[in-house]
Every structure is written in C-alpha cells, then in structure tokens.
C-alpha cells in the first residue's frame, strides 16, 4: 500500500524551500536584526560543488539557519567586538544583502549577506 501525499499551501519565503542549515541571501528579504547565541567550528561540511570545508558559523537566538563567517563579515565583527569570540555572544547585529559578492564557485558575482553593527 502506498503512502498518501499530503499537500498544503505554502506561503513562506523561497529560502524556506531549500534544505540547508545555512543562511542564503534569499532568506533575508530586508535588513533583519539577530542576536548571536554562539559561534561554532564545523569540520568537513559538504557543499553543493562537492567540496568539503572546515568553517565557522554564527548561530542566532531563535533562528534555525546559521551564517557562515568568512573574511568580510569576520572583519566587521572583530572591528566592533574584538578578537575574543566569546565577547560576541549576546551582541545584536543586522544582516542585509548586497550585490556583487565574489562567487565561491567561480563565475559571475552573486548576492551575499553582510553584517552591520
């Protein structure tokens, strides 16, 4: 006997359709303020290009998706809160989207998430 397919209307943002633990530009419809809950190191994280990377990510209070921290956003955090990452916990930041970010997979530039203090 086959399982019945359950269908219901979807009215969320398009990013919710992605099966990912990480934030993407499409998840941020406009500037959004978040609170840093913790910072994690992750080893051997698989990406869609088939590569595995060691990364660091911010986890936000009350949110399910994480933000991978690369050089530009790390520099913004360091300038605002210092180099001691435990000092970042509990800080409120604003996430917003910019055009023209270097595409990590090569090719034309893409939209990316940036941090504003």
N, C-alpha and C positions, 0 to 999 in steps of 0.2 A: 504494500500500500504506500502511495507517495504522500509526502508532506504537502499540506496546503500552503500556498504562497499567501502571505499576508501583505496587503497593500494599504498604505495610508498616505495622505497628502503630506508633502514635505514643504515647509515654509522657512527653512533656515538659510544661512549664508552658504555660498557654494563651497567654501572651505570645509564645511562640516561633512561634505560628501567624500573627502579624502580620508583614507585610513592611515593616519600618521600621528605620531606623538609630538611632532614639531610644528611650530607656527610657520605659516607662509604668508606672503603679502595679501593674498585673497582673504585671509582670516581677519584682517584689520580693515574694516570699512571706513574708518576715520580714526583720528587720534584716540587712544584709549589708555587710561591710567591703570597701572597694575602695581602690586606690591610684591617685592622679591621675598619669597619664602625660604628658598635655599638655592645653592649652586651645586651642581653635580658634575663629576667626571664620568664619562661613558667610554668604554673600550669596544673596539670592533663593531661600530654601528654601521649597518649596511645602508647604502644609499641606492637610488634607482639606477645610477650609472654602473652598478655592480661593484663599486669600490667600498671598502670598509675603512672607517676612520675612527681615530680617538678624538673625542670632542669634549667641550664643556658646555653646559646649558643652564639657563636660569629657569627655575620653577616658580610660578606665581601663585599667590594665595587665591584659592577658589577657582583656579583655571586648570584645565586638563592638558593643554598643549604647552610645550617647553620652547624656549628660544635658544637656539644655538648661538654661542658667543664667539664671534670672530673679531678680527683686529679693530675695525672701526668702532663697534659697539663696546668692546673691551676698553678702548682708549677713553671713550666718553664716561664709562663707569669709573675708571681709575682717576680721571680728572676731577670727578665730582665727589667720590667717596674714598679714594686712596687705594693702595695696592693690597690691603688686607681684606680678602673677600668676605670673611665673617662680618665685617663692618657694612657690607652691602645689604645684609638681611634686614628686612623691615622697611627698607627705603622704597619710596614710591617714585616710579618713573613713568614716562609717557612713551608708548610705542606708536610710530607713524610710518607711513610708506613713502618711499622715494623711487623715482625712475632712474634708470641709468646705472644700476649696480652691476659690477662685474659678474658675469655668469660663471659659476664654479665649474660648469661642464663645458665651457667654451661657447663660442657663438655670440650672438648679439646680446647686449646688456639686457637685464631684467629688472623687475621691481624688487625692492628689498626693504626689510624692516630696519628702522633706525630707532635709537633711543634719545629722548630729550629729558633733561632733568628739570 
